[in-house]
Amino acid sequence: MSLLTATALTKSYGAFDVFIDLAFAIAKGDKIGLVGPNGCGKTTLLRILAGADEASSGDLHYARGTTLGYLSQSAENGSDKTIWHEMQGAFGQLNTIVGKMTQLEHVMASTDDPAQMEDTLTKYGELQHEYELMGGYDVDANIRRVLSGLGFSREDENKLIDKLSGGQRVRVALARLLLQSPDILLLDEPTNHLDTQGIEWLETYLQEWEGTLVVVSHDRYFLDEVCERVWEMELGLGGKRRLIQYRGNYTDYTLQRKARLERAQEEFETQQALIAKQEEYIRRNIAGQNTNQAKGRRTRLNRMERLERPLEAKSMALRIDTTHRSGNLVLETEKLAIGYKLENSPNPANLESLRPNTAILNLFTCPDLQLWRLERAALVGPNGTGKTTFLKTILGGLQPLSGGVRLGAGLKIGYFEQAHESLNLQNTPLDELLSAKPGLSISDARNILGRFLFSGDDAFKKIEVLSGGERGRVALAKLTLLGANFLLLDEPTNHLDIPSQEILTEALNQFDGTLLLVSHDRYLVAALATQIWALERNDGNTQMTVFKGTYDEWREAKAQSTEKIQGPKEAERKNQAIPLTPAITIASPPSKNNLRQQEKKMAQIEERISKLEQELNNLSTKMAQAGNDFSKIKVLGENYQKTEQALVAAWAELEKI
């Protein structure tokens, strides 16, 4: 069953056509990833589907009663509501029922008429039954699970939305959309403001969600995990965009796309050879004895439907070469503590974790690390744990709180900064390349910039007017000039579109040196890393663990560790409609005695939950049977509310374990 169909959909801005004559259908349950280079019209199409923008021409048809939810990239407007009240607003029908029940409670409290009381109680019981069927008694627990999954703590629930950052407001909007659970969910870059833990939670949620999804994302790993179809906004003949549909996830799409383009190129070349052969025959025979045959062939040739030459969007050409070999041991640490010494700022407002007059911020202590030549280590962990600080400490830009760092012999280091701080905002891309390699000629610098998609006057724009993706390409171009054999990369794929991400991944895969990578791009980490250095928060402290193996092997080890800790009952509860993301520690698994105590405590809480749920059912039945005895109904109602609060607290206690 199609929930949405589009025919001849066109969007133009004046003489510029974003796309022309798109036709497609979205069926119930589809999970679609919309991909394509920056500026190809993905966000525009999503806005048109959501009703936030209008098509220039064409038709959109929605199945009757279809509900839509749209998440934009930019932050929602501020609000004087708290996060909790905003989440409660997602349950429109339930809130309407609660309002009607409240009105009936006022009627029951003010009437002495037995007939009116009986009629009111009947209506109240029907509403209460409808409220229960719609999951009304699970609302608070569901809100907390979604907020927790998207990185909000209990303390955040009462924060005003207009006091939040732009990224936090986007996460609030996403949480409300998930709780609303519309028929079609339209998400534009939903992972931009989530750390890895939040992205993995969202993946699990969307995998189990039965609704329809259309998502625009540059996160290839996310598209692999969530999507079952991929639609590409492809460049066609004359620069016109067209929508090409593929079955499967992102990896399936890349394989199918490559095969399709190779087949299209082969068919195009075969047809061109045939046309050339026919034209040669016509040229030789049009005025000779075989003129009739030549004219016939010319007629058929003119009627032939010509195939388009497959067009590839422009992509940067990246290769990172080393100039000489490093020593075997590249990096070694001993009892290294990462953090800040704050002698001149004993009580900064932005470091909430500091006590008054404290002069040291200790982020984490490393196990003794060793990184050997040609190894590729990925440093992963939540935002704010100190990954960039660790890189700066390795480079000597920050002093460690204690311990030491030793760099190997023969190293030539290349450092890619997340915010591109080394770029001079008043320089041009050409200036940056010339300063990076003295003696580089202007023509050679222009050629290099051309390989990074800076052509014509683009080479003379100031850095301050470039987009994030353009600044990233300038920084990568400078990196290729260094001849480094040890690369430290801090979020190198930020702001890059998927084609550029793929080219960078391939270039790093071919790099003949050592790599230390900080990235939330799990596709990049999975393709490159030979070991994982994981930062994980545990009881307010950050711990680093080392896993020798690939990213996928590390995730599998985490999952196995989680199953052992949770036990079968908790693992079963993970499969409910709104999943949870448990805290996991790989390096120090609990002892058997601690596990037994945990399992015993979990069993006790689950037994208490079962009893509380049974008690709620009994109270509901008694309230329905109370007739017009309002005093009894009042007592039962108070008991019901207390029992419900106890049930929410029990679920929260179980979730914490």
MARKEDREN-959190 format. One line per 4 residues: number of its first residue (from 1); their letters; for each residue x, z, y of C-alpha. Coordinates in Angstrom, 3 decimals, padded with zeros to 6 digits, always signed. Last residue first. Layout:
// MARKEDREN-959190
NUM	a	X Z Y ~ ...
//
This chain:
// MARKEDREN-959190
657	ikel	+020.908 +036.643 -001.556 ~ +019.653 +035.880 +001.970 ~ +016.804 +033.752 +000.573 ~ +015.623 +036.665 -001.586
653	eawa	+015.525 +038.964 +001.447 ~ +013.673 +036.312 +003.468 ~ +011.131 +035.879 +000.647 ~ +010.600 +039.641 +000.591
649	avla	+010.163 +039.782 +004.379 ~ +007.533 +037.017 +004.253 ~ +005.688 +038.911 +001.496 ~ +005.794 +042.193 +003.445
645	qetk	+004.297 +040.428 +006.449 ~ +001.496 +039.045 +004.254 ~ +000.825 +042.498 +002.849 ~ +000.565 +043.968 +006.347
641	qyne	-001.839 +041.203 +007.448 ~ -004.019 +041.625 +004.343 ~ -004.141 +045.380 +004.803 ~ -005.359 +044.886 +008.369
637	glvk	-007.976 +042.411 +007.153 ~ -009.141 +044.780 +004.410 ~ -009.604 +047.554 +006.949 ~ -011.585 +045.251 +009.250
633	iksf	-013.669 +043.882 +006.386 ~ -014.594 +047.441 +005.371 ~ -015.689 +048.238 +008.922 ~ -017.620 +044.962 +009.033
629	dnga	-019.751 +045.650 +005.963 ~ -021.780 +042.447 +006.205 ~ -020.822 +041.109 +002.769 ~ -017.592 +042.633 +001.517
625	qamk	-017.332 +040.117 -001.331 ~ -015.326 +037.529 +000.636 ~ -013.042 +040.269 +001.942 ~ -012.598 +041.592 -001.608
621	tsln	-011.553 +038.130 -002.867 ~ -008.983 +037.724 -000.081 ~ -007.658 +041.215 -000.779 ~ -007.236 +040.358 -004.479
617	nleq	-005.422 +037.094 -003.674 ~ -003.112 +038.899 -001.238 ~ -002.403 +041.563 -003.883 ~ -001.465 +038.859 -006.384
613	elks	+000.971 +037.372 -003.868 ~ +002.405 +040.844 -003.218 ~ +002.816 +041.484 -006.963 ~ +004.622 +038.175 -007.494
609	iree	+006.881 +038.815 -004.501 ~ +007.765 +042.281 -005.886 ~ +008.671 +040.727 -009.241 ~ +010.808 +038.156 -007.425
605	iqam	+012.520 +040.971 -005.508 ~ +013.279 +042.881 -008.713 ~ +014.573 +039.733 -010.444 ~ +016.814 +038.997 -007.472
601	kkeq	+018.225 +042.525 -007.602 ~ +018.984 +042.214 -011.312 ~ +020.564 +038.788 -010.820 ~ +022.744 +040.126 -008.016
597	qrln	+023.801 +043.160 -010.060 ~ +024.651 +040.935 -013.029 ~ +026.640 +038.633 -010.763 ~ +028.507 +041.561 -009.258
593	nksp	+029.461 +042.757 -012.764 ~ +030.543 +039.259 -013.765 ~ +032.809 +039.110 -010.720 ~ +031.920 +037.020 -007.734
589	psai	+033.644 +033.648 -007.179 ~ +036.614 +033.761 -004.769 ~ +037.828 +030.276 -003.795 ~ +034.534 +028.488 -004.115
585	tiap	+032.361 +030.299 -001.613 ~ +028.837 +028.987 -001.068 ~ +026.116 +029.972 +001.377 ~ +022.800 +028.591 +000.194
581	tlpi	+021.061 +025.549 +001.683 ~ +017.338 +025.838 +001.173 ~ +014.816 +023.266 +000.074 ~ +011.351 +022.635 +001.530
577	aqnk	+009.132 +021.149 -001.175 ~ +010.447 +023.441 -003.909 ~ +013.432 +022.378 -005.987 ~ +015.591 +025.227 -004.716
573	reae	+013.136 +027.635 -006.403 ~ +014.297 +026.371 -009.794 ~ +017.923 +027.084 -008.892 ~ +016.868 +030.590 -007.849
569	kpgq	+015.223 +031.191 -011.226 ~ +018.112 +029.702 -013.220 ~ +020.858 +031.852 -011.731 ~ +022.011 +031.650 -008.131
565	iket	+025.703 +032.380 -008.591 ~ +026.269 +030.089 -011.570 ~ +024.228 +027.299 -009.982 ~ +026.179 +027.629 -006.737
561	sqak	+029.543 +027.326 -008.476 ~ +028.386 +024.148 -010.209 ~ +027.220 +022.688 -006.886 ~ +030.489 +023.583 -005.163
557	aerw	+032.512 +021.972 -007.970 ~ +030.410 +018.830 -007.651 ~ +030.996 +018.785 -003.888 ~ +034.760 +019.133 -004.446
553	edyt	+034.766 +016.300 -006.985 ~ +032.919 +014.104 -004.462 ~ +035.457 +014.967 -001.765 ~ +038.406 +014.122 -003.994
549	gkfv	+040.804 +016.542 -005.662 ~ +043.017 +019.552 -005.054 ~ +040.677 +022.049 -003.385 ~ +042.120 +024.421 -000.786
545	tmqt	+040.073 +027.256 +000.691 ~ +039.924 +028.380 +004.316 ~ +037.848 +031.386 +005.322 ~ +035.857 +032.003 +008.493
541	ngdn	+034.356 +035.458 +009.053 ~ +030.812 +036.291 +010.126 ~ +029.679 +037.325 +006.649 ~ +031.165 +034.124 +005.145
537	rela	+031.803 +031.013 +007.216 ~ +033.481 +028.135 +005.418 ~ +036.558 +026.080 +006.284 ~ +037.490 +023.624 +003.540
533	wiqt	+040.891 +021.999 +003.045 ~ +040.044 +019.134 +000.688 ~ +042.604 +017.152 -001.328 ~ +043.137 +013.479 -002.154
529	alaa	+040.973 +012.366 +000.769 ~ +040.457 +008.695 +001.574 ~ +037.114 +007.178 +000.518 ~ +035.227 +010.497 +000.274
525	vlyr	+036.535 +011.570 +003.699 ~ +035.454 +008.284 +005.298 ~ +032.011 +008.452 +003.676 ~ +031.790 +012.119 +004.666
521	dhsv	+032.148 +011.316 +008.354 ~ +032.230 +014.897 +009.687 ~ +035.960 +014.409 +010.198 ~ +039.329 +016.121 +010.524
517	lllt	+042.020 +014.119 +008.739 ~ +045.624 +014.858 +007.828 ~ +047.244 +011.645 +006.541 ~ +050.625 +010.768 +005.098
513	gdfq	+052.117 +007.267 +005.130 ~ +051.740 +003.721 +003.865 ~ +048.320 +003.074 +005.439 ~ +046.226 +000.718 +003.262
509	nlae	+043.364 +003.223 +002.900 ~ +043.694 +003.980 +006.597 ~ +043.137 +000.303 +007.403 ~ +040.168 +000.084 +004.992
505	tlie	+038.477 +003.107 +006.545 ~ +039.129 +001.784 +010.062 ~ +037.531 -001.558 +009.144 ~ +034.524 +000.216 +007.623
501	qspi	+034.065 +002.404 +010.697 ~ +034.238 -000.690 +012.923 ~ +031.468 -002.370 +010.902 ~ +029.439 +000.889 +011.009
497	dlhn	+029.524 +001.359 +014.787 ~ +032.189 +003.621 +016.276 ~ +031.036 +006.505 +018.503 ~ +032.956 +009.116 +016.451
493	tped	+034.912 +007.407 +013.650 ~ +038.272 +009.052 +014.461 ~ +036.949 +012.647 +014.299 ~ +040.379 +014.267 +014.838
489	lllf	+043.121 +012.216 +013.164 ~ +046.600 +013.546 +012.421 ~ +048.716 +010.635 +011.177 ~ +052.167 +011.033 +009.613
485	nagl	+054.281 +007.850 +009.194 ~ +053.841 +006.654 +012.776 ~ +054.836 +003.119 +013.850 ~ +053.607 +003.993 +017.350
481	ltlk	+051.923 +000.718 +018.350 ~ +048.953 +001.058 +015.960 ~ +047.980 +004.356 +017.563 ~ +047.642 +002.716 +020.986
477	alav	+045.040 +000.307 +019.568 ~ +043.227 +003.255 +017.975 ~ +043.030 +005.041 +021.339 ~ +041.696 +001.865 +023.002
473	rgre	+039.110 +001.489 +020.201 ~ +037.968 +005.090 +020.695 ~ +037.579 +004.480 +024.421 ~ +035.326 +001.522 +023.621
469	ggsl	+033.200 +003.629 +021.254 ~ +032.795 +006.378 +023.840 ~ +031.752 +003.853 +026.477 ~ +034.172 +002.577 +029.115
465	veik	+033.707 +003.304 +032.837 ~ +036.391 +006.036 +033.027 ~ +038.889 +003.864 +031.125 ~ +039.031 +001.456 +034.076
461	kfad	+038.169 -002.151 +033.331 ~ +041.101 -004.599 +033.337 ~ +041.230 -005.480 +029.616 ~ +037.471 -006.111 +029.641
457	dgsf	+038.115 -008.958 +032.127 ~ +038.699 -011.449 +029.327 ~ +038.606 -009.945 +025.847 ~ +038.683 -006.361 +024.610
453	lfrg	+037.393 -006.578 +021.015 ~ +040.203 -004.568 +019.359 ~ +041.980 -007.743 +018.180 ~ +041.723 -008.980 +021.774
449	linr	+043.458 -005.802 +022.944 ~ +046.401 -006.679 +020.695 ~ +046.576 -010.197 +022.134 ~ +046.424 -008.823 +025.692
445	adsi	+049.310 -006.437 +024.892 ~ +051.355 -009.334 +023.481 ~ +050.688 -011.364 +026.644 ~ +051.572 -008.406 +028.881
441	slgp	+054.880 -007.902 +027.106 ~ +055.679 -004.636 +025.342 ~ +058.970 -003.269 +026.657 ~ +057.762 +000.309 +026.823
437	kasl	+055.183 +001.018 +024.105 ~ +052.402 +003.479 +024.946 ~ +052.615 +002.773 +028.697 ~ +051.913 -000.947 +028.175
433	ledl	+049.026 -000.126 +025.855 ~ +047.391 +002.286 +028.304 ~ +047.838 -000.054 +031.292 ~ +046.076 -002.879 +029.383
429	ptnq	+043.174 -000.588 +028.526 ~ +042.904 +000.159 +032.270 ~ +044.155 +003.376 +033.829 ~ +042.181 +005.715 +036.097
425	lnls	+040.753 +007.685 +033.157 ~ +044.231 +008.289 +031.748 ~ +043.784 +008.482 +027.976 ~ +045.483 +011.497 +026.354
421	ehaq	+042.220 +013.462 +026.312 ~ +040.650 +011.026 +023.840 ~ +037.815 +013.505 +023.096 ~ +038.526 +013.639 +019.344
417	efyg	+042.257 +013.171 +019.750 ~ +044.139 +010.719 +017.518 ~ +047.683 +011.986 +016.891 ~ +050.528 +009.837 +015.515
413	iklg	+053.612 +011.640 +014.246 ~ +056.978 +010.162 +013.348 ~ +058.469 +012.407 +010.693 ~ +061.995 +012.009 +009.355
409	aglr	+062.227 +015.531 +007.956 ~ +059.297 +017.781 +007.230 ~ +057.253 +019.970 +009.558 ~ +057.327 +023.755 +009.169
405	vggs	+054.479 +025.929 +010.441 ~ +054.711 +029.706 +010.780 ~ +053.052 +033.056 +010.459 ~ +051.193 +034.887 +013.186
401	lpql	+048.807 +034.195 +016.061 ~ +049.946 +030.587 +015.924 ~ +051.237 +029.042 +019.177 ~ +049.265 +026.104 +020.511
397	ggli	+050.509 +022.583 +021.321 ~ +052.977 +022.811 +018.462 ~ +051.530 +019.876 +016.526 ~ +050.337 +022.111 +013.669
393	tklf	+048.740 +024.439 +016.232 ~ +046.934 +021.520 +017.854 ~ +045.600 +020.455 +014.450 ~ +044.369 +023.993 +013.675
389	ttkg	+042.669 +024.246 +017.070 ~ +040.822 +021.003 +016.280 ~ +039.506 +022.541 +013.038 ~ +038.662 +025.918 +014.604
385	tgnp	+035.354 +027.033 +013.067 ~ +033.268 +025.796 +015.991 ~ +031.370 +023.096 +014.167 ~ +031.070 +023.643 +010.425
381	gvla	+033.842 +022.723 +007.968 ~ +036.169 +019.995 +006.758 ~ +039.946 +019.442 +006.893 ~ +040.733 +016.323 +004.858
377	arel	+044.161 +016.009 +003.241 ~ +045.687 +012.670 +002.332 ~ +048.930 +012.713 +000.351 ~ +051.425 +009.861 +000.875
373	rwlq	+054.326 +012.338 +001.452 ~ +053.515 +015.918 +000.490 ~ +051.295 +018.488 +002.178 ~ +051.851 +022.149 +001.386
369	ldpc	+049.649 +025.006 +002.537 ~ +050.009 +028.793 +002.245 ~ +046.446 +030.082 +002.531 ~ +045.344 +029.827 +006.108
365	tfln	+044.071 +032.688 +008.267 ~ +041.002 +032.145 +010.442 ~ +039.695 +032.125 +014.013 ~ +041.458 +035.187 +015.447
361	liat	+040.648 +035.517 +019.154 ~ +043.194 +037.814 +020.754 ~ +043.232 +039.664 +024.100 ~ +040.346 +042.082 +023.515
357	nprl	+039.400 +043.938 +026.699 ~ +035.693 +043.943 +025.787 ~ +035.000 +042.707 +022.241 ~ +035.339 +039.029 +021.582
353	seln	+032.698 +037.200 +019.483 ~ +030.880 +035.968 +022.558 ~ +033.720 +033.733 +023.626 ~ +032.091 +031.774 +026.467
349	apnp	+032.065 +034.699 +028.878 ~ +035.808 +035.224 +028.746 ~ +036.852 +038.924 +028.409 ~ +040.617 +039.353 +028.240
345	snel	+041.439 +036.123 +030.085 ~ +045.099 +036.259 +031.171 ~ +046.464 +037.618 +027.899 ~ +044.154 +035.445 +025.815
341	kygi	+046.088 +034.680 +022.643 ~ +044.108 +032.128 +020.711 ~ +043.499 +031.480 +017.029 ~ +044.979 +030.322 +013.734
337	alke	+046.870 +032.678 +011.417 ~ +049.561 +031.092 +009.201 ~ +050.924 +033.199 +006.357 ~ +053.388 +030.386 +005.584
333	telv	+052.712 +026.742 +006.328 ~ +054.288 +023.531 +004.999 ~ +053.939 +019.924 +006.147 ~ +055.608 +016.610 +005.242
329	lngs	+057.603 +017.415 +002.110 ~ +058.908 +014.115 +000.680 ~ +060.845 +013.074 +003.785 ~ +059.425 +010.311 +005.976
325	rhtt	+059.916 +006.552 +005.540 ~ +060.373 +004.224 +008.485 ~ +058.464 +001.952 +010.899 ~ +054.966 +002.693 +009.597
321	dirl	+052.164 +000.136 +009.945 ~ +048.528 +000.655 +010.940 ~ +046.417 -002.504 +010.724 ~ +043.187 -003.074 +012.599
317	amsk	+041.327 -006.284 +013.444 ~ +038.185 -005.432 +015.401 ~ +034.895 -007.013 +014.515 ~ +032.959 -009.910 +016.006
313	aelp	+029.622 -010.401 +014.310 ~ +029.811 -012.695 +011.308 ~ +027.915 -015.956 +011.288 ~ +026.948 -017.839 +008.150
309	relr	+026.859 -021.571 +009.065 ~ +023.206 -022.516 +009.175 ~ +021.830 -024.933 +006.578 ~ +020.468 -028.275 +007.744
305	emrn	+017.066 -029.398 +006.511 ~ +017.538 -033.067 +005.605 ~ +015.200 -035.474 +007.402 ~ +018.018 -037.188 +009.304
301	lrtr	+019.997 -037.524 +006.077 ~ +017.039 -039.100 +004.295 ~ +016.712 -041.690 +007.061 ~ +020.462 -042.343 +007.088
297	rgka	+020.432 -042.777 +003.293 ~ +017.670 -045.339 +003.590 ~ +019.532 -047.184 +006.366 ~ +022.671 -047.312 +004.201
293	qntn	+020.715 -048.582 +001.193 ~ +019.161 -051.310 +003.359 ~ +022.578 -052.222 +004.857 ~ +024.198 -052.726 +001.458
289	qgai	+025.469 -056.242 +002.237 ~ +027.209 -055.094 +005.403 ~ +026.310 -053.704 +008.843 ~ +025.298 -050.167 +007.820
285	nrri	+027.722 -050.200 +004.883 ~ +030.936 -048.459 +006.014 ~ +029.371 -046.061 +008.531 ~ +026.484 -045.216 +006.177
281	yeeq	+028.855 -044.405 +003.312 ~ +030.967 -042.186 +005.597 ~ +027.850 -040.429 +006.841 ~ +026.760 -039.790 +003.253
277	kail	+030.124 -038.290 +002.296 ~ +030.234 -036.123 +005.438 ~ +026.685 -034.884 +004.782 ~ +027.552 -034.007 +001.157
273	aqqt	+030.692 -032.120 +002.258 ~ +028.640 -030.242 +004.871 ~ +026.046 -029.377 +002.212 ~ +028.689 -027.963 -000.116
269	efee	+030.272 -026.009 +002.773 ~ +026.906 -024.480 +003.700 ~ +026.117 -023.601 +000.086 ~ +029.512 -021.899 -000.318
265	qare	+029.100 -020.001 +002.952 ~ +025.609 -018.870 +001.932 ~ +026.912 -017.704 -001.455 ~ +029.751 -015.758 +000.153
261	lrak	+027.336 -014.270 +002.697 ~ +024.894 -013.251 -000.042 ~ +027.635 -011.702 -002.230 ~ +029.000 -009.669 +000.690
257	rqlt	+025.511 -008.555 +001.663 ~ +024.659 -007.531 -001.892 ~ +027.808 -005.405 -002.204 ~ +027.381 -003.777 +001.224
253	ydty	+023.674 -003.169 +000.588 ~ +024.254 -001.462 -002.764 ~ +026.665 +000.934 -001.032 ~ +024.063 +001.606 +001.682
249	ngry	+021.229 +002.354 -000.725 ~ +019.118 -000.052 -002.781 ~ +017.126 -003.186 -001.993 ~ +018.133 -005.427 +000.918
245	qilr	+016.171 -006.856 +003.847 ~ +017.560 -009.194 +006.508 ~ +016.029 -008.874 +010.001 ~ +016.959 -011.578 +012.481
241	rkgg	+018.804 -011.518 +015.786 ~ +019.355 -014.703 +017.772 ~ +022.916 -015.567 +018.856 ~ +022.313 -019.316 +018.641
237	lgle	+022.202 -019.197 +014.849 ~ +021.745 -015.686 +013.438 ~ +023.238 -012.253 +014.119 ~ +021.894 -009.713 +011.648
233	mewv	+019.704 -006.661 +012.222 ~ +020.098 -005.257 +008.721 ~ +017.362 -003.557 +006.705 ~ +018.489 -001.230 +003.922
229	recv	+016.221 +000.042 +001.142 ~ +016.336 +003.156 -001.057 ~ +017.744 +005.403 +001.657 ~ +018.629 +009.105 +001.541
225	edlf	+021.988 +009.676 -000.169 ~ +023.676 +006.358 +000.623 ~ +022.343 +006.348 +004.190 ~ +023.758 +009.865 +004.693
221	yrdh	+027.142 +008.749 +003.315 ~ +027.160 +005.784 +005.708 ~ +026.510 +007.907 +008.802 ~ +025.970 +005.264 +011.514
217	svvv	+022.239 +005.974 +011.404 ~ +018.871 +004.403 +012.235 ~ +016.160 +005.812 +009.988 ~ +012.790 +004.543 +008.769
213	ltge	+011.099 +007.040 +006.451 ~ +007.818 +007.177 +004.552 ~ +006.523 +010.442 +003.096 ~ +007.180 +012.085 -000.274
209	weql	+009.924 +014.441 +000.905 ~ +012.335 +015.310 -001.911 ~ +015.163 +013.030 -000.787 ~ +014.344 +013.830 +002.863
205	ytel	+014.862 +017.569 +002.342 ~ +018.043 +017.136 +000.323 ~ +019.527 +014.857 +002.972 ~ +018.509 +017.263 +005.750
201	weig	+020.313 +020.118 +003.989 ~ +023.414 +017.941 +003.544 ~ +023.337 +017.045 +007.241 ~ +023.002 +020.714 +008.243
197	qtdl	+025.989 +021.703 +006.096 ~ +028.052 +018.828 +007.458 ~ +027.397 +019.733 +011.095 ~ +024.333 +018.393 +012.868
193	hntp	+024.066 +016.907 +016.370 ~ +024.503 +013.218 +015.517 ~ +022.789 +013.490 +012.118 ~ +019.339 +012.298 +013.291
189	edll	+020.681 +008.954 +014.632 ~ +017.236 +007.543 +015.523 ~ +014.579 +008.883 +013.135 ~ +011.140 +007.320 +012.569
185	lidp	+009.018 +009.383 +010.133 ~ +005.910 +007.651 +008.820 ~ +003.029 +009.637 +007.265 ~ +003.806 +012.646 +009.466
181	sqll	+005.333 +015.884 +008.059 ~ +004.559 +018.163 +011.041 ~ +007.212 +020.614 +009.819 ~ +009.817 +017.843 +009.652
177	lral	+008.860 +016.670 +013.142 ~ +009.153 +020.207 +014.553 ~ +012.641 +020.603 +013.061 ~ +013.743 +017.248 +014.495
173	avrv	+012.556 +018.206 +017.983 ~ +014.433 +021.516 +017.732 ~ +017.545 +019.621 +016.581 ~ +017.291 +017.317 +019.622
169	rqgg	+016.940 +020.392 +021.842 ~ +020.121 +021.846 +020.310 ~ +022.038 +018.658 +021.090 ~ +020.890 +018.689 +024.716
165	slkd	+021.904 +022.327 +025.142 ~ +019.291 +025.073 +025.086 ~ +017.953 +027.063 +028.061 ~ +014.922 +024.767 +028.463
161	ilkn	+013.979 +025.552 +024.849 ~ +013.655 +029.288 +025.488 ~ +015.327 +031.419 +022.825 ~ +013.054 +033.523 +020.603
157	eder	+014.000 +031.857 +017.304 ~ +017.735 +031.797 +018.066 ~ +018.342 +035.361 +016.818 ~ +016.955 +034.397 +013.400
153	sfgl	+019.655 +031.716 +013.207 ~ +019.326 +027.990 +013.878 ~ +021.546 +025.522 +011.955 ~ +019.143 +022.818 +010.814
149	gslv	+018.578 +024.462 +007.420 ~ +017.861 +027.801 +009.081 ~ +015.229 +026.232 +011.323 ~ +013.622 +024.492 +008.332
145	rrin	+013.599 +027.635 +006.196 ~ +012.338 +029.825 +009.040 ~ +009.429 +027.492 +009.775 ~ +008.501 +027.331 +006.090
141	advd	+008.442 +031.133 +005.780 ~ +006.246 +031.441 +008.863 ~ +003.830 +028.739 +007.673 ~ +003.412 +029.953 +004.080
137	yggm	+000.082 +031.735 +004.651 ~ -001.367 +028.590 +006.188 ~ -000.617 +026.479 +003.136 ~ -003.499 +024.033 +003.608
133	leye	-005.403 +025.605 +000.710 ~ -005.103 +029.050 +002.349 ~ -006.498 +027.845 +005.669 ~ -009.370 +026.075 +003.885
129	hqle	-010.240 +029.315 +002.051 ~ -010.069 +031.279 +005.298 ~ -012.305 +028.741 +007.005 ~ -014.880 +028.984 +004.225
125	gykt	-014.694 +032.799 +004.277 ~ -015.205 +032.887 +008.047 ~ -018.211 +030.578 +007.818 ~ -019.797 +032.854 +005.203
121	ltde	-018.884 +035.946 +007.217 ~ -020.543 +034.473 +010.304 ~ -023.786 +033.746 +008.408 ~ -023.848 +037.269 +006.980
117	mqap	-023.144 +038.832 +010.387 ~ -025.824 +036.690 +012.044 ~ -028.364 +037.797 +009.445 ~ -027.299 +041.465 +009.722
113	ddts	-027.627 +041.463 +013.572 ~ -025.365 +044.169 +014.983 ~ -022.965 +041.722 +016.584 ~ -019.828 +042.396 +018.679
109	amvh	-017.023 +042.741 +016.102 ~ -018.402 +039.984 +013.891 ~ -018.567 +037.589 +016.870 ~ -015.012 +038.469 +017.915
105	elqt	-013.828 +037.813 +014.343 ~ -015.680 +034.483 +014.412 ~ -013.747 +033.444 +017.511 ~ -010.471 +034.414 +015.839
101	mkgv	-011.382 +032.363 +012.753 ~ -012.071 +029.331 +014.956 ~ -008.669 +029.675 +016.648 ~ -006.939 +030.121 +013.294
97	itnl	-008.615 +026.923 +012.055 ~ -007.395 +025.011 +015.117 ~ -003.884 +026.380 +014.596 ~ -003.990 +025.168 +010.981
93	qgfa	-004.994 +021.701 +012.114 ~ -002.232 +021.520 +014.737 ~ +000.620 +022.907 +012.663 ~ +003.582 +021.588 +014.660
89	gqme	+002.750 +023.942 +017.541 ~ +004.083 +026.833 +015.472 ~ +007.530 +025.235 +015.699 ~ +007.390 +025.161 +019.500
85	hwit	+006.301 +028.817 +019.512 ~ +009.367 +029.734 +017.424 ~ +011.774 +027.738 +019.605 ~ +010.464 +029.536 +022.676
81	kdsg	+008.260 +027.714 +025.132 ~ +009.216 +027.126 +028.781 ~ +010.152 +023.570 +027.867 ~ +013.061 +021.252 +028.568
77	neas	+012.769 +017.529 +028.024 ~ +013.902 +016.194 +024.649 ~ +017.534 +015.276 +024.223 ~ +018.536 +011.684 +023.630
73	qsly	+018.821 +010.019 +020.241 ~ +015.054 +009.729 +019.788 ~ +013.011 +011.330 +017.004 ~ +009.637 +009.723 +016.299
69	gltt	+006.748 +010.990 +014.140 ~ +003.858 +008.741 +013.199 ~ +000.425 +009.355 +011.639 ~ -001.507 +006.668 +009.752
65	gray	-005.287 +007.166 +009.939 ~ -006.151 +003.516 +009.356 ~ -003.196 +001.441 +008.200 ~ -001.054 +000.294 +011.120
61	hldg	-000.856 -003.285 +012.415 ~ +001.817 -004.568 +014.765 ~ +001.459 -008.040 +016.278 ~ +003.736 -010.411 +018.144
57	ssae	+004.843 -010.666 +021.758 ~ +006.975 -008.866 +024.356 ~ +006.879 -005.758 +022.164 ~ +005.947 -002.501 +023.840
53	daga	+007.952 +000.735 +024.000 ~ +007.304 +004.357 +022.960 ~ +004.709 +003.189 +020.410 ~ +006.773 +004.477 +017.486
49	lirl	+007.249 +000.998 +016.010 ~ +008.322 -000.265 +019.445 ~ +010.780 +002.616 +019.835 ~ +012.302 +001.866 +016.418
45	lttk	+012.729 -001.808 +017.321 ~ +014.488 -000.913 +020.586 ~ +016.732 +001.588 +018.768 ~ +017.873 -001.099 +016.335
41	gcgn	+018.264 -003.812 +018.985 ~ +021.697 -005.356 +018.289 ~ +023.515 -003.288 +020.929 ~ +025.894 -001.540 +018.547
37	pgvl	+026.301 -003.385 +015.248 ~ +023.622 -003.361 +012.540 ~ +021.708 -000.922 +010.348 ~ +018.120 +000.229 +009.721
33	gikd	+017.919 +002.506 +006.658 ~ +014.542 +002.466 +004.899 ~ +012.976 +005.103 +002.632 ~ +009.631 +003.577 +001.564
29	gkai	+007.001 +006.072 +000.325 ~ +003.991 +004.111 +001.568 ~ +004.962 +000.533 +002.286 ~ +006.581 -000.869 +005.427
25	afal	+005.951 -004.576 +006.014 ~ +008.123 -007.150 +007.782 ~ +008.160 -010.079 +010.195 ~ +010.547 -010.447 +013.139
21	difv	+009.795 -013.431 +015.384 ~ +012.590 -012.996 +017.955 ~ +015.092 -010.218 +018.705 ~ +016.783 -008.813 +021.827
17	dfag	+016.004 -012.004 +023.748 ~ +017.599 -012.154 +027.199 ~ +015.814 -014.394 +029.733 ~ +013.867 -011.469 +031.180
13	yskt	+014.224 -008.559 +028.804 ~ +012.856 -009.831 +025.502 ~ +011.298 -008.290 +022.412 ~ +009.613 -010.359 +019.708
9	lata	+007.519 -009.435 +016.651 ~ +006.219 -012.570 +014.924 ~ +004.294 -010.441 +012.396 ~ +004.597 -006.708 +011.743
5	tlls	+002.960 -004.623 +009.022 ~ +002.619 -000.840 +008.761 ~ +001.236 +001.542 +006.127 ~ +001.449 -001.052 +003.373
1	m	+000.000 +000.000 +000.000
//
